[in-house]
């Protein structure tokens, strides 16, 4: 289990970025393809970068933050040990 510290401006814990499988799960919750995520991120990263992130390979922190911010803008919440989708208000 990941230890909690203070929260960042995002939902994830400082020093504890979402795991690769949590990024994949977040995309699945939104029913997004990789292309959908890249488009929502205004193509600020490449398909190969997204593949690296989802495979757990190192990328520049700014690129990972782009993915996280894009998913959070759609209602994804990264938890201490998982991910969920906020219900949209009517």
C-alpha positions as CSV (number, residue, x, y, z in Angstrom):
1,X,0.0,0.0,0.0
2,X,1.2,3.5,-0.8
3,X,1.7,5.8,2.2
4,X,-0.3,9.0,2.2
5,X,1.4,12.4,2.3
6,X,0.0,15.8,1.3
7,X,-2.1,16.1,-1.8
8,X,-0.8,18.0,-4.8
9,X,-2.9,20.3,-6.9
10,X,-4.0,17.2,-8.7
11,X,-5.9,14.4,-6.9
12,X,-2.8,12.1,-6.6
13,X,-0.5,12.2,-3.6
14,X,2.8,14.1,-3.9
15,X,5.6,11.7,-4.8
16,X,3.0,9.0,-5.7
17,X,2.0,9.3,-9.3
18,X,-0.7,7.0,-10.6
19,X,0.6,3.5,-11.5
20,X,0.6,2.6,-15.2
21,X,-2.3,0.2,-14.7
22,X,-4.3,3.1,-13.1
23,X,-3.8,5.2,-16.2
24,X,-5.1,2.3,-18.3
25,X,-8.0,1.7,-16.0
26,X,-8.9,5.4,-16.1
27,X,-9.0,5.3,-19.9
28,X,-11.2,2.2,-19.7
29,X,-13.6,3.9,-17.3
30,X,-14.0,6.7,-19.8
31,X,-14.3,4.1,-22.6
32,X,-11.5,5.9,-24.4
33,X,-9.0,4.6,-26.9
34,X,-5.5,5.8,-26.9
35,X,-6.4,8.1,-29.8
36,X,-9.3,9.6,-27.8
37,X,-6.9,10.4,-24.9
38,X,-4.3,11.9,-27.3
39,X,-7.0,14.1,-28.9
40,X,-8.4,15.2,-25.5
41,X,-4.8,16.2,-24.6
42,X,-4.7,18.3,-27.7
43,X,-1.9,16.1,-29.1
44,X,0.6,17.5,-26.5
45,X,2.1,14.0,-26.4
46,X,2.7,11.2,-28.9
47,X,1.2,7.7,-29.1
48,X,4.6,6.3,-28.3
49,X,4.8,8.4,-25.2
50,X,1.4,7.2,-24.0
51,X,2.5,3.7,-24.7
52,X,5.6,4.2,-22.5
53,X,3.5,5.7,-19.7
54,X,1.1,2.8,-19.8
55,X,4.0,0.3,-19.8
56,X,5.6,2.0,-16.8
57,X,8.6,3.3,-18.7
58,X,10.1,6.6,-17.7
59,X,8.9,9.8,-19.4
60,X,9.3,13.5,-18.7
61,X,7.1,14.4,-15.7
62,X,5.4,17.1,-17.8
63,X,4.1,14.5,-20.2
64,X,2.7,12.3,-17.4
65,X,1.1,15.4,-15.8
66,X,-0.5,16.1,-19.2
67,X,-2.1,12.7,-19.2
68,X,-3.2,13.0,-15.5
69,X,-4.7,16.5,-16.0
70,X,-6.6,15.4,-19.2
71,X,-8.1,12.4,-17.4
72,X,-9.0,14.4,-14.3
73,X,-10.7,17.0,-16.5
74,X,-13.1,14.2,-17.5
75,X,-13.9,13.3,-14.0
76,X,-11.2,10.7,-13.2
77,X,-10.1,10.6,-9.6
78,X,-6.8,8.9,-8.7
79,X,-7.0,7.4,-5.2
80,X,-4.4,6.1,-2.9
81,X,-4.9,2.6,-4.3
82,X,-7.0,2.8,-7.4
83,X,-9.0,5.1,-9.7
84,X,-12.7,6.0,-10.0
85,X,-14.9,8.2,-12.2
86,X,-16.9,11.0,-10.5
87,X,-20.6,11.0,-11.4
88,X,-21.5,14.0,-13.5
89,X,-24.0,16.3,-11.9
90,X,-27.3,16.6,-13.8
